[in-house]
Amino acid sequence: MHRAATLALLERYYAAFNAGDWQGMLDCLADDVAHDTNQGSRQSGKAAFTAFLAHMERCYKERLEDVVLMASDDGTRAAAEFVVHGAYIATDEGLPEATGQTYVLPAGAFIGVADGRIVRLTMYYNLADWTAQVA
């Protein structure tokens, strides 16, 4: 897989995110995908990622803007930088109470790719910034 194919894969993945097309996102992932949540643990496999998506859909309504994608020449490593425009719609355990607060938060992901699928997603955003916006 080369750079252009990886960038096309990521374009499909993030377009599916913005469309709320969870199956479209899952179709971009390897069965044993490793998902490193922001300031959390590594989750493995599509079943864990599906549960993560359900949790996110319950607590947050988000859209990604200003998405910039980058990939290595061989297409095995990539990164995405974007701005999350969101609403906090249901209280997430251990976080402030949700009352529909909105937020705008820079974020990014480091991504591993193999055999035409995403094999690793490592997510980063500033939790203190998000907390200050919704508190």
C-alpha positions as CSV (number, residue, x, y, z in Angstrom):
1,M,0.0,0.0,0.0
2,H,1.3,3.4,-0.9
3,R,0.8,6.9,0.4
4,A,-2.1,7.7,-1.9
5,A,-4.0,4.6,-1.0
6,T,-3.5,5.3,2.7
7,L,-4.7,8.9,2.3
8,A,-7.8,7.6,0.4
9,L,-8.5,5.1,3.2
10,L,-8.3,7.8,5.9
11,E,-10.5,10.2,3.8
12,R,-13.2,7.4,3.8
13,Y,-12.8,6.8,7.5
14,Y,-13.1,10.5,8.5
15,A,-16.0,11.1,6.0
16,A,-17.8,8.1,7.6
17,F,-17.2,9.7,11.0
18,N,-18.7,13.0,10.0
19,A,-21.7,11.2,8.4
20,G,-22.3,9.1,11.5
21,D,-21.7,6.0,9.4
22,W,-20.3,3.7,12.0
23,Q,-20.3,0.7,9.7
24,G,-18.3,2.7,7.2
25,M,-15.8,3.5,9.9
26,L,-15.6,-0.2,10.9
27,D,-15.1,-1.2,7.3
28,C,-11.8,0.7,7.3
29,L,-10.5,-1.1,10.3
30,A,-8.6,-4.4,10.6
31,D,-10.4,-7.1,12.7
32,D,-7.7,-6.8,15.4
33,V,-7.4,-3.0,15.3
34,A,-5.6,-1.5,18.3
35,H,-7.3,1.7,19.6
36,D,-5.4,3.8,22.1
37,T,-8.0,6.1,23.6
38,N,-6.9,9.6,24.8
39,Q,-5.5,9.2,28.3
40,G,-6.9,5.7,28.5
41,S,-6.1,2.1,27.8
42,R,-5.5,0.2,24.6
43,Q,-8.6,-1.5,23.3
44,S,-8.3,-4.3,20.8
45,G,-10.6,-5.6,18.1
46,K,-13.6,-4.4,16.1
47,A,-16.0,-5.4,18.9
48,A,-14.3,-3.1,21.4
49,F,-14.3,-0.3,18.8
50,T,-18.0,-0.9,18.2
51,A,-18.7,-0.5,21.9
52,F,-16.5,2.6,22.0
53,L,-18.6,4.1,19.1
54,A,-21.8,3.3,20.9
55,H,-20.5,5.0,24.1
56,M,-19.4,8.1,22.2
57,E,-22.7,8.3,20.3
58,R,-24.6,8.2,23.7
59,C,-22.5,11.0,25.3
60,Y,-21.3,13.2,22.5
61,K,-22.3,14.7,19.2
62,E,-19.2,15.6,17.2
63,R,-18.1,16.8,13.8
64,L,-14.5,17.1,12.6
65,E,-13.5,20.2,10.7
66,D,-10.2,21.3,9.1
67,V,-9.0,17.7,8.7
68,V,-5.4,17.4,7.5
69,L,-4.1,14.0,6.6
70,M,-0.4,12.9,6.3
71,A,1.1,9.6,5.4
72,S,4.5,8.0,5.0
73,D,5.7,7.2,1.5
74,D,5.1,3.5,2.0
75,G,1.6,4.1,3.5
76,T,2.2,2.2,6.7
77,R,2.1,5.2,9.0
78,A,-0.1,8.2,9.0
79,A,-1.4,11.1,11.1
80,A,-4.5,13.2,11.1
81,E,-5.0,16.6,12.7
82,F,-8.4,18.2,13.0
83,V,-10.7,20.4,15.1
84,V,-13.5,18.7,17.0
85,H,-16.8,20.7,17.1
86,G,-18.9,18.9,19.6
87,A,-21.8,18.9,22.1
88,Y,-21.6,17.0,25.4
89,I,-25.1,15.4,25.5
90,A,-25.0,12.8,28.3
91,T,-22.8,12.6,31.3
92,D,-19.7,10.4,30.8
93,E,-18.6,8.6,34.0
94,G,-15.9,10.5,35.9
95,L,-16.4,13.7,33.9
96,P,-18.4,16.9,34.5
97,E,-22.2,16.7,34.2
98,A,-23.5,17.1,30.7
99,T,-26.0,19.8,29.9
100,G,-25.5,20.1,26.2
101,Q,-22.4,22.1,26.5
102,T,-20.5,22.8,23.2
103,Y,-16.8,22.7,22.7
104,V,-14.2,23.3,20.0
105,L,-11.1,21.2,20.5
106,P,-7.9,20.6,18.5
107,A,-7.1,16.9,18.3
108,G,-5.1,14.4,16.4
109,A,-4.4,10.7,15.7
110,F,-1.4,8.6,14.8
111,I,-2.4,5.7,12.6
112,G,-0.9,2.4,11.5
113,V,-2.0,0.8,8.3
114,A,-1.5,-2.7,6.8
115,D,-3.2,-4.6,4.1
116,G,-5.5,-1.7,3.2
117,R,-7.0,-1.4,6.7
118,I,-6.3,0.7,9.8
119,V,-4.5,-1.5,12.3
120,R,-3.8,1.2,15.0
121,L,-5.5,4.4,16.1
122,T,-3.8,6.5,18.8
123,M,-5.9,9.5,19.8
124,Y,-4.7,12.8,21.4
125,Y,-6.5,15.9,22.6
126,N,-6.1,18.2,25.6
127,L,-8.5,16.8,28.3
128,A,-7.9,19.8,30.5
129,D,-8.9,22.2,27.7
130,W,-12.1,20.1,27.0
131,T,-12.9,20.0,30.8
132,A,-12.5,23.8,31.1
133,Q,-14.9,24.3,28.1
134,V,-17.7,22.1,29.5
135,A,-17.3,22.9,33.2
